[in-house]
Every structure is written in C-alpha cells, then in structure tokens.
Amino acid sequence: MKWFGKTGIKFLTEMERYSRQIMLTEIGKEGQEKLFKASVLIVGLGGLGSPVALYLTGAGIGRIGLCDKDTVSISNLQRQILYSEETEGRSKTTIASHRLSELSSHTRFDLWKDGLTTENAKEIISEYDLVIDCTDNHKTRYLIDDVCFKLNKTWIYGAIEGFDGRVSTFGKNGFRYSHLFPERESLSMLPNAAGGVIGPLPGIIGSLQAAEAIKLICGFGNTLVGKLLLFNLKEITLKILEL
C-alpha cells in the first residue's frame, strides 16, 4: 500500500477511486482520510455481515476485523452475498478476506476464526475504533454490549427476522442494549435465529449499518445513537423510536 503525505494518510489514487465520496461536502478529503485511518470490527459474516463488509471495504476503511467461527453452507447463499457454491464448507473468515481483498488490496483484514467469546472479547474489541454486530443471537450481543461499555466503545446493532429489521447505535449516550432488552437470562438461552427471511432484507439492514458506521467515523448527519430504527420490507414502512 502506497501512502504519502507528511500530515496524514493519503492513497496515491484516492481522487479517482473515492471521487464519488470525496465530492460530498460531508466527507471530502478530510472524511476520506478518517476512513483510511479507521478500524472496524465486524462480528458475524452472514446476511448482515456480507453487505457491511463489502460496503466498508469499498468505502476505504483502513483496517477491518472479520470475526466468525462458521463455515459456508449451501443455505447461506440465498442471502450471504460474500460466498459462492464453490466455497461451501470453507471458513467464512477466510473466504470473506479473499473476496474483500479483491475489492481493496490496501485494506488490512484481521481474521478471528474462533468467533467472539467471553475469553477473547475484551482483547479483540479493544483493538478497534468501532464494532458492528452482525450476529444472530442475543448472547453474543449482550457480550458485545458489556465489553463495549467497559471499554467505552461504540457499537452498531442490527437484527433481522422475517420481513422485519432493526438498527441502533449504542455507546455514546449511556443507553445500552441491555436496557432495550432487559430479559438477559431468558433471551440468552434462545437458539440462534433460524427463521425464514427474504434475501434482500439483510442487504438493506446491513447497508444501513455500513452507512451508520461511515457517518460516525466521518462525523456528519443524524445517527442512530439513542434511537431504534424499525423497518418492514413487506409493507415498506420505517419508524425511528427515541430510546
């Protein structure tokens, strides 16, 4: 990766590659440099994690952590757009890093193949500026919530079920995931989500998470800190609730 500039990070071809972002006054060269310098951890590389990883890599995030212990299954392909039939049975983190490196050779990818656990969560999360939850279970989300709270880290929550999706951001105003869902014990015992979902829904919710990350890093626009976005694809409705 060829960078130059005494006072900041600049990619040699940034004006061409990122021109559509740089021309936005809300981003510009300063915002693009913030994206280059940013580090983001993506926990879960399924339906939500696929679009999040693709869009953040395309946006020029300098370092991305890919955290998932699963392998690719044939049932994933209906909605998990990072993978192909040829990758069935292989590690999601490995396949994702190969695919994403083709999109951006200058982005650094960290592979966390054991997933996020109570033993490694603090060590992993401490290395990143921002965490994005793309998991499918409450237990991991409570873990992210606890560790991010202790480390004063911001994290972006996303969830899908059927035709419904939710997005929120925790960490800046003191409102936590555990406040939104206080039934920790009962929810943590639920199995990973395995219900029906239409393929484009995680694409929409994941794209919203990626956009939220870009806005937080660059520092513009209204974010979902202290808010919960509710989206229904069947009826095409969107609501934002104040938390």
C-alpha positions, 0 to 999 in steps of 0.5 A: 500500500502506497501512502504519502503525505507528511500530515496524514494518510493519503492513497496515491489514487484516492481522487479517482477511486473515492471521487464519488465520496470525496465530492460530498461536502460531508466527507471530502478529503478530510472524511476520506482520510478518517476512513483510511485511518479507521478500524472496524470490527465486524462480528458475524459474516452472514446476511448482515455481515456480507453487505457491511463488509463489502460496503466498508471495504469499498468505502476505504476503511483502513483496517477491518476485523472479520470475526466468525467461527462458521463455515459456508453452507449451501443455505447461506447463499440465498442471502450471504452475498460474500460466498459462492457454491464453490466455497461451501464448507470453507471458513467464512473468515477466510473466504470473506478476506479473499473476496474483500481483498479483491475489492481493496488490496490496501485494506488490512483484514484481521481474521478471528476464526474462533468467533467472539467469546467471553475469553477473547472479547475484551482483547479483540474489541479493544483493538478497534475504533468501532464494532458492528454486530452482525450476529444472530443471537442475543448472547453474543450481543449482550457480550458485545454490549458489556465489553463495549461499555467497559471499554467505552466503545461504540457499537452498531446493532442490527437484527433481522427476522422475517420481513422485519429489521432493526438498527441502533447505535449504542455507546455514546449516550449511556443507553445500552442494549441491555436496557432495550432488552432487559430479559438477559437470562431468558433471551440468552438461552434462545437458539440462534435465529433460524427463521425464514427471511427474504434475501434482500432484507439483510442487504438493506439492514446491513447497508444501513449499518455500513452507512451508520458506521461511515457517518460516525467515523466521518462525523456528519448527519443524524445517527442512530445513537439513542434511537431504534430504527424499525423497518418492514420490507413487506409493507415498506414502512420505517419508524425511528423510536427515541430510546 
